[in-house]
Amino acid sequence: MGKALRFVLMLVIVILSLRVSFAQAGGIDVDFLKSTDLVDPCGLVSFDLRVTNLDPEFQDRYVFSLDAFSLFSAISKDSLILEPRSSGNLTVSFRFPCDRFGAFEANLLARNEVTGEVFATPLAFEVRPRGIPLITTDADTILIGENKSQVSITVENLGSEDTTYLISVEGEGFITASIKEVSIPGREKKMFRLIFTPPKDLALGDYPITLVLKVGDTGVEYAKELLVRYRKPSAFESFVKRNVGALIGSIFVIGAVVLFTLRFQRTREERMERRAQRQAMRDESRRLRDAERTRKAEERVRTIEASKNAALFVKEEKARVRLESRKASWRKAIRPFLLAELYDENLIIPRKKPSSVAKRVFLIVLALISAGAFLIRDVLPEYVWFIIGGVLAAFVCIGLHIVFKWRKGKSLRHRLMDEIDTIKSELRKELVKDSVIVKKVDVANLKKPRPISRWVVMFIVILLLAVLAWSAWFFRDLIGGGWLGALIACALLAVLIIWDVVRRLRDDVMLFIGDVSANRLIGKETGWISGIREISLKLESTVEGVVLALYLHRRQPTFTDPAGVPLSFVEIKSNVRNRDIERVLLTIAVSKRLLRRKKADHSDLSIQRYLNGKWRPLATESAGEDDHFLFYKAECDGFGFIALTADVKTESKGAVIAKVDSISSRTTKKPVVKQEKVEALFDKGRSRQRGKKILFIFGILLLIIGLTGIGYFLYQRQTAQPQESTTAGEGLGAVVEDTSRVTDEIAGIADASGGIPPQTINGSVSIDLGQFFADPDNESLAFTNSPSENLIISYDVAQVTVRAKEGFSGEEVVIFTATDSSNNSVSSNPVRFIVSGIARSESGGVSQSVLISVSFFIVLLALIITTIFVRKSRKELDEEE
């Protein structure tokens, strides 16, 4: 029994193996009877196939499926039962959505249910993009409300042939397209607008719409769903929109202040250390001040000639030369009166210099011009009045300045007038005895003007530029360039801040040297730092992560003065202890220009280090020179304060006192001053007076321009502001009025869909009326308009150009009418034209935007030049100190 069962099983296995071998030797063959491999969008792709069973002995059943696009495909039969060497027909079809195109490929899979073997047949086809439109918007959700009543839609023809599309909007009746149909060449784009004319009682909310484009020749429709959100902005949003420029400027200025604050932020330990140092400096300064007061009190007991020093002598000489020059002019003026006085003692000498003829003529001409301008005020343009008002206001300010100056104290001229009796006596002696005794002026109470701090200058410039940026944003409608003024001001502010930060890089330098081995000399170039160009150090022990910090001090950082005249101070700090330092080698560059300015010789240079409360000279040797610098090498055994000094040849105190004694001893002769020194003093005085005059002129120009701009702005606010009108969408700033007038008996012309929106004229404006009027019969249209007294309207086919007449400012309403060849006509809604400024003639006048732009440019230039002069004057004061 067991043998028989084993025999049957072996027989079954052999039969199945033979069946599988035969099936594998068979398979199927697929022939294409008919196929469409290139179709238009929305077209049907079909393949008629013949499937043949290649197995010579067995019947097989095949199940068919596709490996891709199962949602867009269909197979006529799910399976076929094929006899040996027999065939069966099969149809496979595809239909894609209308907006899908390109080359596609799928595999027809035939699976044998007996063996499980799968046979694949590739099916390739292409859908060409004929007439498919690509609809593009900024977003699928469209916000309408304040200042927005239309949106642009872009349509691109993805095909290669010219296609005409019919445009319609489904969903809401208050949303229409600006045109009914559009013809787009292949591979090109065109734009149209969706115009919103919401009724007055429309509720706030979301309104879904469907934009439908229908291909003209095929009738295929393409749609895009959009959501229109009708809303009114909140008070906060309106405030942000109106003041976005001011907010940006404020944030920028606050950021700059925070940047400077963070730049100087120190740790708590550093602040405590700095506070202790400042307290020590204040105590030392108080002690020195008390000692100086005691010394001066003792010196006042002595004679004045013995206590004079070089600084007082120089001040006295400057004041004496200045007084002599003033007195010389007064002597020349009163000499004829004094000669007459020798014969007539009752002659009165005038106490005031008479006004010049030029000043009188100027004031008379100015008064005549003002009176004439007032008489012809109706003929002159308004901006001339603004300029005249600015000039008069400037003169008023000058008068107030003179009054305040007179109240503050008498000028040098008044002091000279008070001494006219003294001058008379001196001139009388000069005429009679040919000798003069000059009365010395007490200059002890004359205070030298304090130099303007660069932080004050920086704050004023930043504040002015911030105000200018805010003003440019506030006048953005008048500038013409929009944000141009604000961008220029912010750019200048950014450049100023960047320049100041970069300049500080010259003062502070951080050097990372790394690991330094013992008894190894390592050098590092400093780069930006002034004075020290390279530092080389040698340590007694190995130190990891060596860092050097160099600080350039503008003033002397210690109480003890170094020997000689200091040229520069540099502080070197490190994380290496001085006891671990074996040797420090400094390479120092000295500017030849600095030596010439300080009147120092290169042989008198000295490099000193501050150690234990004293300045100690370092061993120095020359290392060459170039066209601009002298190079020296100095060696020390640690870091700290390094000073570069020079010995300037000056007169000693004893020599000066002797010179003063010799001058005071000669009572019948006036002091002798070298001619070169007098000329140098006069040159410096003249240059300073010239700088003050230039600054005064620039201040007057800034005042005139500012007053003119304020007057122009107030005038524009009063006369050129358009009057508010109640429209169909009340409360919406730019909603188109739905007041289109269409004649009922005219059916050949479509009305202006949604109406033509209001137009703002700044020079001229152009409107394409073809976007608002369309003739169903494609007849040519002729356009006319209602009469207008203040607007000049010209036509170029459907393109209309509108500009205001010279001198007009305000609002004008015009109605356009289109007429076809059949004499049918239709009118548009009343179109509002708002003239935002006083119109100028194109031939002889200059537009307001150009005038305002030039004015802002002049203000910017004046600010820059004023800043340069202030910095230059501060530099001169520092040099004198």
ChimeraX attribute file (.defattr): number of C-alpha atoms within 10 A of each C-alpha:
attribute: neighborCount
match mode: 1-to-1
recipient: residues
	/A:1	5
	/A:2	6
	/A:3	7
	/A:4	9
	/A:5	10
	/A:6	10
	/A:7	11
	/A:8	11
	/A:9	11
	/A:10	11
	/A:11	12
	/A:12	11
	/A:13	12
	/A:14	12
	/A:15	12
	/A:16	11
	/A:17	12
	/A:18	12
	/A:19	16
	/A:20	14
	/A:21	11
	/A:22	15
	/A:23	21
	/A:24	13
	/A:25	11
	/A:26	17
	/A:27	18
	/A:28	18
	/A:29	13
	/A:30	17
	/A:31	12
	/A:32	14
	/A:33	12
	/A:34	12
	/A:35	17
	/A:36	14
	/A:37	16
	/A:38	16
	/A:39	17
	/A:40	17
	/A:41	23
	/A:42	17
	/A:43	15
	/A:44	16
	/A:45	20
	/A:46	20
	/A:47	19
	/A:48	16
	/A:49	17
	/A:50	15
	/A:51	19
	/A:52	19
	/A:53	23
	/A:54	21
	/A:55	20
	/A:56	15
	/A:57	13
	/A:58	15
	/A:59	15
	/A:60	20
	/A:61	15
	/A:62	22
	/A:63	15
	/A:64	19
	/A:65	18
	/A:66	19
	/A:67	11
	/A:68	13
	/A:69	15
	/A:70	12
	/A:71	9
	/A:72	11
	/A:73	16
	/A:74	17
	/A:75	18
	/A:76	12
	/A:77	13
	/A:78	12
	/A:79	16
	/A:80	17
	/A:81	14
	/A:82	20
	/A:83	18
	/A:84	16
	/A:85	15
	/A:86	15
	/A:87	17
	/A:88	14
	/A:89	16
	/A:90	19
	/A:91	17
	/A:92	19
	/A:93	16
	/A:94	18
	/A:95	18
	/A:96	17
	/A:97	11
	/A:98	18
	/A:99	16
	/A:100	12
	/A:101	20
	/A:102	11
	/A:103	11
	/A:104	13
	/A:105	12
	/A:106	16
	/A:107	16
	/A:108	18
	/A:109	16
	/A:110	24
	/A:111	18
	/A:112	18
	/A:113	12
	/A:114	13
	/A:115	12
	/A:116	10
	/A:117	13
	/A:118	15
	/A:119	17
	/A:120	16
	/A:121	14
	/A:122	10
	/A:123	17
	/A:124	15
	/A:125	19
	/A:126	17
	/A:127	22
	/A:128	19
	/A:129	20
	/A:130	19
	/A:131	30
	/A:132	28
	/A:133	26
	/A:134	16
	/A:135	18
	/A:136	14
	/A:137	13
	/A:138	10
	/A:139	9
	/A:140	12
	/A:141	15
	/A:142	17
	/A:143	18
	/A:144	20
	/A:145	21
	/A:146	18
	/A:147	12
	/A:148	15
	/A:149	21
	/A:150	24
	/A:151	16
	/A:152	14
	/A:153	16
	/A:154	15
	/A:155	20
	/A:156	19
	/A:157	25
	/A:158	22
	/A:159	19
	/A:160	15
	/A:161	14
	/A:162	14
	/A:163	20
	/A:164	18
	/A:165	25
	/A:166	16
	/A:167	21
	/A:168	16
	/A:169	20
	/A:170	14
	/A:171	13
	/A:172	14
	/A:173	11
	/A:174	14
	/A:175	20
	/A:176	21
	/A:177	23
	/A:178	23
	/A:179	20
	/A:180	20
	/A:181	18
	/A:182	16
	/A:183	15
	/A:184	22
	/A:185	17
	/A:186	17
	/A:187	14
	/A:188	13
	/A:189	16
	/A:190	13
	/A:191	13
	/A:192	18
	/A:193	15
	/A:194	19
	/A:195	23
	/A:196	26
	/A:197	21
	/A:198	24
	/A:199	14
	/A:200	11
	/A:201	9
	/A:202	10
	/A:203	10
	/A:204	11
	/A:205	10
	/A:206	14
	/A:207	14
	/A:208	14
	/A:209	17
	/A:210	16
	/A:211	19
	/A:212	18
	/A:213	25
	/A:214	20
	/A:215	21
	/A:216	16
	/A:217	10
	/A:218	10
	/A:219	11
	/A:220	15
	/A:221	18
	/A:222	20
	/A:223	18
	/A:224	14
	/A:225	15
	/A:226	17
	/A:227	15
	/A:228	19
	/A:229	16
	/A:230	18
	/A:231	15
	/A:232	17
	/A:233	12
	/A:234	9
	/A:235	9
	/A:236	9
	/A:237	11
	/A:238	13
	/A:239	11
	/A:240	13
	/A:241	12
	/A:242	12
	/A:243	15
	/A:244	14
	/A:245	20
	/A:246	20
	/A:247	14
	/A:248	14
	/A:249	22
	/A:250	16
	/A:251	12
	/A:252	16
	/A:253	19
	/A:254	12
	/A:255	12
	/A:256	16
	/A:257	14
	/A:258	11
	/A:259	13
	/A:260	13
	/A:261	11
	/A:262	10
	/A:263	10
	/A:264	8
	/A:265	11
	/A:266	12
	/A:267	9
	/A:268	9
	/A:269	9
	/A:270	11
	/A:271	12
	/A:272	12
	/A:273	12
	/A:274	13
	/A:275	12
	/A:276	12
	/A:277	12
	/A:278	12
	/A:279	12
	/A:280	12
	/A:281	15
	/A:282	12
	/A:283	12
	/A:284	13
	/A:285	13
	/A:286	12
	/A:287	12
	/A:288	12
	/A:289	12
	/A:290	12
	/A:291	12
	/A:292	12
	/A:293	12
	/A:294	11
	/A:295	11
	/A:296	12
	/A:297	11
	/A:298	11
	/A:299	14
	/A:300	11
	/A:301	9
	/A:302	10
	/A:303	9
	/A:304	11
	/A:305	15
	/A:306	15
	/A:307	15
	/A:308	18
	/A:309	16
	/A:310	17
	/A:311	11
	/A:312	13
	/A:313	15
	/A:314	11
	/A:315	14
	/A:316	17
	/A:317	18
	/A:318	18
	/A:319	18
	/A:320	19
	/A:321	17
	/A:322	16
	/A:323	17
	/A:324	15
	/A:325	13
	/A:326	14
	/A:327	19
	/A:328	12
	/A:329	10
	/A:330	18
	/A:331	17
	/A:332	10
	/A:333	12
	/A:334	18
	/A:335	15
	/A:336	11
	/A:337	15
	/A:338	21
	/A:339	13
	/A:340	13
	/A:341	15
	/A:342	11
	/A:343	9
	/A:344	11
	/A:345	9
	/A:346	9
	/A:347	12
	/A:348	10
	/A:349	14
	/A:350	10
	/A:351	10
	/A:352	9
	/A:353	10
	/A:354	7
	/A:355	8
	/A:356	8
	/A:357	8
	/A:358	9
	/A:359	10
	/A:360	11
	/A:361	11
	/A:362	11
	/A:363	11
	/A:364	12
	/A:365	12
	/A:366	15
	/A:367	12
	/A:368	12
	/A:369	13
	/A:370	15
	/A:371	12
	/A:372	11
	/A:373	16
	/A:374	13
	/A:375	11
	/A:376	9
	/A:377	13
	/A:378	9
	/A:379	9
	/A:380	12
	/A:381	11
	/A:382	15
	/A:383	17
	/A:384	13
	/A:385	18
	/A:386	20
	/A:387	18
	/A:388	17
	/A:389	17
	/A:390	23
	/A:391	20
	/A:392	15
	/A:393	17
	/A:394	19
	/A:395	14
	/A:396	12
	/A:397	14
	/A:398	13
	/A:399	12
	/A:400	12
	/A:401	12
	/A:402	12
	/A:403	11
	/A:404	11
	/A:405	12
	/A:406	12
	/A:407	9
	/A:408	9
	/A:409	9
	/A:410	10
	/A:411	10
	/A:412	11
	/A:413	13
	/A:414	14
	/A:415	10
	/A:416	16
	/A:417	17
	/A:418	12
	/A:419	12
	/A:420	18
	/A:421	12
	/A:422	14
	/A:423	21
	/A:424	18
	/A:425	14
	/A:426	19
	/A:427	22
	/A:428	19
	/A:429	14
	/A:430	13
	/A:431	14
	/A:432	9
	/A:433	9
	/A:434	10
	/A:435	15
	/A:436	18
	/A:437	15
	/A:438	18
	/A:439	13
	/A:440	12
	/A:441	10
	/A:442	10
	/A:443	13
	/A:444	9
	/A:445	6
	/A:446	9
	/A:447	7
	/A:448	8
	/A:449	7
	/A:450	9
	/A:451	15
	/A:452	15
	/A:453	11
	/A:454	12
	/A:455	9
	/A:456	10
	/A:457	14
	/A:458	15
	/A:459	13
	/A:460	13
	/A:461	19
	/A:462	22
	/A:463	14
	/A:464	16
	/A:465	23
	/A:466	22
	/A:467	17
	/A:468	21
	/A:469	28
	/A:470	24
	/A:471	17
	/A:472	27
	/A:473	23
	/A:474	19
	/A:475	18
	/A:476	18
	/A:477	15
	/A:478	21
	/A:479	22
	/A:480	17
	/A:481	14
	/A:482	15
	/A:483	17
	/A:484	16
	/A:485	25
	/A:486	26
	/A:487	14
	/A:488	18
	/A:489	24
	/A:490	22
	/A:491	14
	/A:492	19
	/A:493	22
	/A:494	16
	/A:495	12
	/A:496	15
	/A:497	17
	/A:498	12
	/A:499	11
	/A:500	12
	/A:501	13
	/A:502	11
	/A:503	12
	/A:504	14
	/A:505	14
	/A:506	15
	/A:507	16
	/A:508	17
	/A:509	17
	/A:510	16
	/A:511	15
	/A:512	12
	/A:513	14
	/A:514	11
	/A:515	12
	/A:516	19
	/A:517	15
	/A:518	15
	/A:519	15
	/A:520	15
	/A:521	15
	/A:522	15
	/A:523	15
	/A:524	14
	/A:525	13
	/A:526	19
	/A:527	12
	/A:528	15
	/A:529	20
	/A:530	20
	/A:531	23
	/A:532	23
	/A:533	17
	/A:534	17
	/A:535	17
	/A:536	16
	/A:537	21
	/A:538	21
	/A:539	23
	/A:540	15
	/A:541	14
	/A:542	14
	/A:543	16
	/A:544	12
	/A:545	11
	/A:546	15
	/A:547	15
	/A:548	18
	/A:549	15
	/A:550	22
	/A:551	19
	/A:552	22
	/A:553	15
	/A:554	11
	/A:555	10
	/A:556	16
	/A:557	13
	/A:558	13
	/A:559	11
	/A:560	11
	/A:561	12
	/A:562	22
	/A:563	17
	/A:564	15
	/A:565	17
	/A:566	19
	/A:567	21
	/A:568	17
	/A:569	21
	/A:570	24
	/A:571	18
	/A:572	16
	/A:573	17
	/A:574	17
	/A:575	12
	/A:576	17
	/A:577	12
	/A:578	14
	/A:579	11
	/A:580	16
	/A:581	19
	/A:582	18
	/A:583	17
	/A:584	19
	/A:585	19
	/A:586	19
	/A:587	21
	/A:588	23
	/A:589	20
	/A:590	22
	/A:591	18
	/A:592	18
	/A:593	11
	/A:594	13
	/A:595	17
	/A:596	11
	/A:597	9
	/A:598	16
	/A:599	14
	/A:600	19
	/A:601	14
	/A:602	14
	/A:603	9
	/A:604	12
	/A:605	21
	/A:606	23
	/A:607	23
	/A:608	23
	/A:609	22
	/A:610	18
	/A:611	13
	/A:612	7
	/A:613	9
	/A:614	14
	/A:615	19
	/A:616	16
	/A:617	19
	/A:618	16
	/A:619	12
	/A:620	18
	/A:621	12
	/A:622	13
	/A:623	13
	/A:624	11
	/A:625	14
	/A:626	9
	/A:627	7
	/A:628	11
	/A:629	17
	/A:630	16
	/A:631	18
	/A:632	20
	/A:633	20
	/A:634	19
	/A:635	17
	/A:636	18
	/A:637	16
	/A:638	22
	/A:639	19
	/A:640	15
	/A:641	22
	/A:642	23
	/A:643	26
	/A:644	23
	/A:645	21
	/A:646	23
	/A:647	18
	/A:648	15
	/A:649	11
	/A:650	8
	/A:651	9
	/A:652	10
	/A:653	14
	/A:654	13
	/A:655	12
	/A:656	17
	/A:657	18
	/A:658	14
	/A:659	14
	/A:660	19
	/A:661	15
	/A:662	12
	/A:663	15
	/A:664	14
	/A:665	11
	/A:666	10
	/A:667	11
	/A:668	11
	/A:669	13
	/A:670	14
	/A:671	17
	/A:672	7
	/A:673	10
	/A:674	8
	/A:675	9
	/A:676	9
	/A:677	12
	/A:678	14
	/A:679	12
	/A:680	11
	/A:681	16
	/A:682	16
	/A:683	12
	/A:684	12
	/A:685	14
	/A:686	12
	/A:687	11
	/A:688	14
	/A:689	12
	/A:690	12
	/A:691	16
	/A:692	15
	/A:693	12
	/A:694	15
	/A:695	18
	/A:696	13
	/A:697	12
	/A:698	17
	/A:699	16
	/A:700	19
	/A:701	18
	/A:702	19
	/A:703	18
	/A:704	22
	/A:705	20
	/A:706	16
	/A:707	19
	/A:708	23
	/A:709	20
	/A:710	14
	/A:711	19
	/A:712	18
	/A:713	14
	/A:714	12
	/A:715	15
	/A:716	17
	/A:717	11
	/A:718	10
	/A:719	14
	/A:720	19
	/A:721	16
	/A:722	16
	/A:723	9
	/A:724	7
	/A:725	9
	/A:726	9
	/A:727	17
	/A:728	17
	/A:729	22
	/A:730	16
	/A:731	15
	/A:732	19
	/A:733	15
	/A:734	17
	/A:735	24
	/A:736	25
	/A:737	23
	/A:738	21
	/A:739	14
	/A:740	18
	/A:741	15
	/A:742	17
	/A:743	12
	/A:744	7
	/A:745	8
	/A:746	12
	/A:747	14
	/A:748	19
	/A:749	23
	/A:750	19
	/A:751	23
	/A:752	25
	/A:753	23
	/A:754	24
	/A:755	23
	/A:756	24
	/A:757	19
	/A:758	16
	/A:759	16
	/A:760	14
	/A:761	20
	/A:762	20
	/A:763	20
	/A:764	15
	/A:765	15
	/A:766	15
	/A:767	15
	/A:768	13
	/A:769	19
	/A:770	17
	/A:771	18
	/A:772	19
	/A:773	24
	/A:774	23
	/A:775	18
	/A:776	10
	/A:777	9
	/A:778	10
	/A:779	14
	/A:780	14
	/A:781	21
	/A:782	15
	/A:783	20
	/A:784	15
	/A:785	13
	/A:786	11
	/A:787	12
	/A:788	12
	/A:789	9
	/A:790	16
	/A:791	20
	/A:792	13
	/A:793	18
	/A:794	13
	/A:795	14
	/A:796	9
	/A:797	13
	/A:798	17
	/A:799	14
	/A:800	17
	/A:801	15
	/A:802	18
	/A:803	20
	/A:804	27
	/A:805	17
	/A:806	14
	/A:807	13
	/A:808	17
	/A:809	21
	/A:810	19
	/A:811	19
	/A:812	17
	/A:813	15
	/A:814	17
	/A:815	18
	/A:816	17
	/A:817	20
	/A:818	26
	/A:819	19
	/A:820	18
	/A:821	10
	/A:822	10
	/A:823	11
	/A:824	15
	/A:825	22
	/A:826	23
	/A:827	23
	/A:828	24
	/A:829	24
	/A:830	21
	/A:831	20
	/A:832	18
	/A:833	22
	/A:834	21
	/A:835	25
	/A:836	22
	/A:837	23
	/A:838	22
	/A:839	22
	/A:840	17
	/A:841	14
	/A:842	10
	/A:843	6
	/A:844	7
	/A:845	10
	/A:846	12
	/A:847	17
	/A:848	20
	/A:849	18
	/A:850	14
	/A:851	14
	/A:852	18
	/A:853	18
	/A:854	13
	/A:855	18
	/A:856	22
	/A:857	14
	/A:858	15
	/A:859	19
	/A:860	20
	/A:861	12
	/A:862	17
	/A:863	18
	/A:864	13
	/A:865	15
	/A:866	18
	/A:867	17
	/A:868	12
	/A:869	16
	/A:870	18
	/A:871	17
	/A:872	13
	/A:873	17
	/A:874	17
	/A:875	14
	/A:876	14
	/A:877	15
	/A:878	12
	/A:879	10
	/A:880	7
	/A:881	8
